[in-house]
């Protein structure tokens, strides 16, 4: 029985999909204005683990991931410059060149870490009309109102606002979390549509103005387009709980009358000396810097699978603190497992398995751990137990039957190869390449 932690209910729950054969899930993708760093990539590795665990349980998947190439402003208060346009100005390239460059880089980073792509990859700029229709419906229902700079969602009309993050809006001081806008009815009201200033490059006609969609409206509109009004899982990093996912809940419930998402799942952060890794803080390390060892914080270069193994040694809801010592320990641990896997092909089966070796129990513990809210540290501990068994057999201290040897190989193939990415998974769950627009 698969159990997952639901951020909305703040507890582990039995996973019961809407459809007993196909699981629907939405993953928040990157804003493609710069290279992703290892902290960003943890979210995609987490969702990859979710997808693999669902496959172990026999489900087919219909997954969507967005590419935000417009509308993500620098401020949570819907003020400031669009991140895409800021990058365009600083790098002296068009916004569409910026989007193409960093989308391509992101896809290559997924491949390097052996992170499987979802079935559908949706670019925000390909779905502007869907977003406009969504905003129109919210305005008609009385949840959206117009100001001189855009259309905003009136959170005072949605009494459940704050239920995902636990935010106490009554106690929130104006300007403490969001910038003050005198035209807003409430300080935390968020933009559904922004009216473009004359110098703004990315703009589309709408019933209100030439402008561009609010960041939160993008994911809600695209999720509903491809997955319907109800889908199983919505995932992302914990930094998206507020305001992004809180606003998604408000929009979707206001639009259709009930919750769109059944299970909200969030991974924790990667930190450096206890501080969140982030572009705004300037303390981030890109994957290429890890692979080449060129960042000042790195003592050496690390392989993609060392990075993957390093992250999976912690539970996805726990923080992972960067250090060269931890990475070097991961490198050594991964090498031990690789050597054990290589040794499997050198084992000659015996008539019987030695007493004390229980391969079926080992495999069952791996399944149990993954089905207990994706407990990858326990899976890895079991794999090290498997490595110990292999080493004892190679050393002549134990024997294993042909049946158990086959089962042991399958266990490592399923959990070590697939979970830790030692074997590349290509395409989507049914062997097709994911569908997405031109990037």
C-alpha positions in Angstrom: 0.0 0.0 0.0 1.5 3.3 -1.1 1.4 6.2 1.4 2.4 9.8 0.6 2.6 12.9 2.7 -0.1 15.4 1.7 1.0 19.0 2.5 -2.6 20.1 2.5 -3.7 17.7 5.3 -0.2 17.6 7.0 -0.2 13.9 7.3 0.7 10.7 5.4 -2.3 9.3 3.6 -3.0 6.1 1.6 -2.7 7.0 -2.0 -6.0 6.4 -3.8 -6.0 7.7 -7.4 -9.0 9.1 -9.2 -8.5 6.4 -11.8 -7.2 3.0 -10.7 -5.1 2.6 -13.9 -3.7 6.1 -14.8 -2.3 8.6 -12.3 -2.5 12.3 -13.2 0.1 14.7 -11.9 1.4 18.2 -12.4 5.0 19.3 -11.7 6.0 22.9 -11.5 8.8 23.4 -14.0 11.5 26.0 -14.4 11.4 29.7 -15.2 13.9 29.6 -18.0 15.8 32.8 -17.5 19.0 31.2 -16.3 20.8 27.9 -15.7 19.2 25.6 -13.0 21.3 24.9 -9.9 21.4 21.8 -7.8 18.7 23.2 -5.4 16.3 23.6 -8.4 17.1 20.1 -9.6 16.1 18.5 -6.3 12.5 19.2 -7.1 12.7 17.4 -10.5 14.6 14.4 -9.0 11.8 14.2 -6.3 9.1 14.1 -8.9 11.1 11.5 -10.8 11.1 9.4 -7.7 7.3 9.8 -7.4 6.9 8.7 -11.0 9.1 5.7 -10.6 7.3 4.6 -7.4 3.9 4.9 -9.1 5.2 2.7 -11.9 6.4 0.1 -9.4 2.9 0.0 -8.1 1.6 -0.8 -11.6 0.2 2.6 -12.6 0.4 4.3 -15.9 1.1 8.0 -15.8 -0.1 11.2 -17.4 2.2 13.9 -16.2 2.5 17.6 -17.1 5.3 20.0 -16.4 5.2 23.7 -17.3 8.0 25.8 -18.7 7.5 29.4 -17.4 8.7 31.7 -20.2 6.7 34.7 -19.3 4.9 36.3 -16.3 7.2 35.4 -13.4 8.0 38.7 -11.8 10.8 39.5 -9.4 8.5 40.3 -6.5 5.9 38.1 -4.8 3.8 41.2 -4.7 3.4 41.1 -8.5 5.8 44.1 -8.9 9.1 44.5 -10.5 10.5 43.3 -13.8 9.6 40.0 -15.6 12.6 37.7 -15.0 12.7 36.8 -18.7 12.9 40.4 -19.7 15.5 41.2 -17.1 17.7 38.4 -18.4 17.0 39.6 -22.0 18.3 43.0 -21.1 21.3 41.9 -19.2 22.4 39.2 -21.7 21.5 41.3 -24.8 19.4 38.6 -26.4 15.7 38.5 -27.2 13.4 37.0 -24.6 12.7 34.2 -27.0 16.4 33.5 -27.4 16.7 33.5 -23.6 13.8 31.0 -23.3 15.3 28.7 -26.0 18.8 28.7 -24.5 17.8 27.9 -21.0 15.0 25.5 -21.8 17.5 23.5 -23.8 20.0 23.7 -21.0 17.4 22.5 -18.5 16.4 19.5 -20.7 20.1 18.5 -20.9 20.4 18.8 -17.1 17.4 16.4 -16.7 19.2 13.9 -19.0 22.5 14.2 -17.1 20.8 13.3 -13.9 18.7 10.6 -15.6 15.4 12.3 -14.6 12.5 11.1 -16.7 10.4 13.6 -18.5 6.7 13.8 -18.0 4.3 13.0 -20.9 3.5 16.6 -21.6 5.7 19.7 -21.3 3.7 22.9 -21.6 5.2 26.3 -22.4 3.3 29.2 -20.9 3.5 31.3 -24.1 1.7 28.5 -26.0 -1.3 28.8 -23.7 -2.0 32.5 -23.3 -5.6 32.1 -24.7 -6.3 29.4 -22.1 -5.2 31.7 -19.3 -7.2 34.7 -20.6 -10.4 32.5 -20.6 -9.6 31.3 -17.1 -9.1 34.9 -15.8 -12.4 36.0 -17.6 -14.3 33.3 -15.7 -12.9 34.4 -12.4 -13.8 38.0 -13.1 -17.4 36.9 -14.1 -17.7 35.0 -10.8 -16.7 38.1 -8.8 -13.3 36.9 -7.7 -11.3 39.1 -10.1 -11.2 42.9 -10.1 -9.5 45.5 -12.3 -6.9 48.1 -11.3 -4.8 50.5 -13.3 -2.0 47.9 -13.6 -3.9 44.6 -13.9 -6.6 42.1 -12.8 -6.3 40.9 -9.3 -7.8 38.0 -7.3 -9.7 39.2 -4.3 -8.7 36.8 -1.5 -11.3 38.2 0.9 -13.9 36.4 -1.1 -12.1 33.1 -0.7 -12.2 32.2 3.0 -10.0 29.2 2.7 -7.0 31.2 1.5 -4.0 30.1 3.5 -5.1 26.5 4.1 -2.1 25.0 2.3 0.6 27.2 3.9 -1.1 27.8 7.3 -0.7 31.5 6.7 -2.7 33.7 9.1 -3.9 36.5 6.9 -5.7 38.3 9.7 -2.3 38.7 11.4 -0.4 39.5 8.3 0.8 43.1 8.3 0.5 45.0 5.0 3.8 45.0 3.3 5.4 42.4 5.5 5.3 39.6 2.9 4.2 41.5 -0.2 4.7 45.0 -1.5 2.0 47.6 -0.8 -0.3 48.5 -3.8 -2.8 51.1 -2.8 -5.3 49.9 -5.4 -5.4 46.4 -4.0 -8.4 45.5 -1.9 -6.2 43.3 0.3 -2.4 43.4 0.6 -2.0 39.7 -0.5 -4.3 39.9 -3.5 -2.4 38.5 -6.4 -2.3 39.3 -10.1 -4.3 37.2 -12.6 -3.3 39.5 -15.5 -0.8 42.3 -15.7 -1.2 45.3 -18.0 1.9 45.8 -20.0 3.9 49.1 -19.7 5.0 50.7 -23.0 8.5 49.2 -22.7 7.3 45.7 -21.9 8.2 43.3 -24.7 6.1 40.2 -24.1 2.5 41.2 -24.4 -0.8 39.8 -25.8 -4.2 41.4 -26.4 -6.9 40.7 -23.8 -10.3 42.1 -22.8 -8.5 44.4 -20.3 -5.3 45.5 -22.1 -2.3 44.3 -23.9 -0.5 42.5 -21.2 0.7 39.1 -19.9 -0.6 36.5 -17.5 0.1 36.3 -13.7 2.5 33.5 -12.8 0.0 31.7 -10.6 -2.7 31.7 -13.3 -0.4 29.9 -15.7 -0.1 26.6 -13.9 -3.8 26.4 -12.9 -4.9 27.0 -16.5 -2.5 24.5 -18.0 -3.1 21.9 -15.4 -6.8 22.0 -16.1 -6.3 22.0 -19.8 -4.4 18.8 -19.8 -5.5 17.0 -16.7 -9.1 18.2 -16.2 -10.8 19.8 -13.2 -9.5 17.1 -10.8 -6.1 15.4 -10.8 -4.1 13.3 -8.4 -0.8 15.0 -7.6 0.6 18.5 -7.7 4.3 18.7 -6.8 7.1 21.2 -6.4 9.6 22.6 -3.9 8.5 23.8 -0.5 9.4 27.4 -1.5 6.4 27.2 -3.9 3.8 26.5 -1.1 3.3 30.2 -0.6 2.4 32.2 -2.6 2.4 30.1 -5.7 0.5 26.9 -4.7 -1.7 28.8 -2.3 -2.8 31.0 -5.1 -3.4 28.0 -7.4 -5.8 26.5 -4.8 -7.7 29.8 -4.5 -8.1 30.2 -8.3 -9.1 26.6 -8.9 -11.6 26.3 -6.1 -13.1 29.7 -7.0 -13.4 28.7 -10.6 -14.9 25.2 -10.2 -16.2 25.1 -6.7 -14.0 22.3 -5.3 -10.3 21.3 -4.9 -8.6 20.5 -8.2 -5.7 18.6 -6.6 -6.0 15.6 -4.3 -2.4 15.3 -3.0 0.0 18.2 -2.7 3.6 17.0 -2.4 6.6 19.1 -1.7 10.3 18.5 -1.4 12.6 20.3 1.0 15.5 22.6 0.1 19.2 22.1 -0.4 21.1 24.4 1.9 24.7 25.8 2.2 25.7 26.3 5.8 22.0 26.2 6.8 21.0 28.8 4.2 18.7 28.0 1.3 20.6 27.8 -2.0 19.1 30.3 -4.4 19.9 32.6 -7.3 18.8 35.7 -5.4 21.3 34.9 -2.7 24.1 34.2 -5.1 25.1 31.0 -3.3 24.0 28.5 -6.0 26.1 25.9 -7.8 25.0 24.8 -11.3 25.3 21.2 -12.5 28.0 22.0 -14.9 30.0 23.5 -12.1 29.6 20.3 -10.1 30.7 18.2 -13.1 33.7 20.3 -13.8 34.6 21.3 -10.2 34.9 24.9 -11.2 32.9 26.5 -8.4 34.9 28.1 -5.6 33.0 26.0 -3.0 33.8 22.7 -4.7 36.9 20.8 -3.7 36.7 18.6 -6.8 34.5 17.6 -9.7 31.5 15.2 -9.0 29.7 12.9 -11.5 26.0 13.2 -12.2 25.2 10.0 -10.4 27.2 11.1 -7.3 24.9 14.2 -7.2 21.8 12.0 -7.6 23.0 9.6 -4.9 23.9 12.5 -2.6 20.3 13.9 -2.8 18.5 10.5 -2.5 20.4 9.7 0.7 18.1 12.1 2.5 14.3 11.8 2.6 12.7 14.3 0.2 11.0 16.2 3.1 14.3 16.7 4.9 16.9 19.4 4.1 20.1 18.5 2.4 23.1 20.6 3.5 25.9 20.9 0.9 29.4 20.0 1.9 32.4 18.5 0.1 32.7 16.0 2.9 29.1 14.7 2.4 29.6 14.6 -1.4 32.9 12.7 -1.1 31.2 10.2 1.3 28.4 9.8 -1.3 31.0 9.2 -4.0 32.6 6.4 -2.0 29.2 4.9 -1.1 28.1 4.9 -4.7 31.3 3.3 -5.7 30.7 0.4 -3.2 27.3 -0.2 -4.7 28.6 -0.1 -8.3 31.3 -2.6 -7.4 28.7 -4.9 -5.9 26.5 -4.6 -8.9 29.4 -5.4 -11.2 30.2 -8.4 -9.1 26.8 -9.9 -9.5 27.7 -11.2 -13.0 30.7 -13.0 -11.6 28.7 -15.1 -9.1 28.2 -18.8 -9.9 25.0 -20.1 -8.4 25.1 -23.0 -5.9 22.5 -25.7 -5.2 21.3 -23.8 -2.1 21.4 -20.3 -0.5 23.4 -20.0 2.7 21.4 -19.7 6.0 20.9 -16.0 6.9 20.5 -14.7 3.4 16.9 -13.8 2.6 16.7 -12.1 -0.8 12.9 -12.0 -0.9 12.9 -10.1 2.4 15.5 -7.7 1.1 13.3 -6.9 -1.9 10.2 -6.6 0.2 11.9 -4.1 2.5 12.8 -2.0 -0.5 9.2 -2.0 -1.8 8.0 -1.2 1.7 10.4 1.7 2.1 9.5 3.3 -1.3 5.8 2.9 -0.6 6.2 4.6 2.8 6.3 8.1 1.4 9.3 7.5 -0.9 11.8 6.6 1.9 14.9 6.5 -0.3 17.4 6.5 2.6 15.9 3.1 3.8 16.1 1.8 0.3 19.7 2.7 0.0 20.4 1.1 3.4 18.9 -2.1 2.1 21.0 -1.9 -1.1 24.1 -1.7 1.1 22.9 -4.9 2.9 22.6 -6.5 -0.6 26.1 -5.4 -1.3 27.3 -7.0 1.9 25.6 -10.3 0.8 27.3 -10.1 -2.7 30.7 -9.4 -1.2 30.4 -12.4 1.2 29.5 -14.7 -1.7 32.4 -13.4 -3.9 34.7 -14.0 -0.9 33.6 -17.6 -0.7 31.9 -17.1 2.7 28.4 -17.7 1.5 26.4 -19.3 -1.4 23.3 -18.4 -3.3 20.9 -20.5 -5.4 20.1 -19.7 -9.0 16.6 -18.6 -8.1 17.8 -16.2 -5.4 20.6 -14.9 -7.6 18.1 -14.0 -10.2 15.9 -12.3 -7.6 18.9 -10.4 -6.2 19.8 -9.1 -9.7 16.2 -8.0 -10.3 16.2 -6.2 -6.9 19.3 -4.2 -7.8 18.1 -3.6 -11.3 14.7 -2.3 -10.0 15.9 -0.2 -7.1 19.5 0.6 -7.6 19.4 1.1 -11.4 16.0 2.8 -11.5 16.0 4.7 -8.3 19.6 5.9 -8.5 19.6 6.4 -12.2 22.4 4.0 -13.1 20.5 3.0 -16.1 19.1 5.7 -18.3 15.3 5.8 -18.8 14.5 7.3 -22.2 11.2 9.0 -23.1 8.0 8.7 -21.1 6.3 5.8 -19.3 5.0 4.3 -22.6 8.2 4.8 -24.6 7.1 7.9 -26.4 8.9 11.2 -26.3 7.0 13.8 -24.2 4.8 16.2 -26.1 5.8 19.8 -26.0 5.9 22.9 -28.2 8.9 24.3 -30.0 11.6 25.1 -27.5 
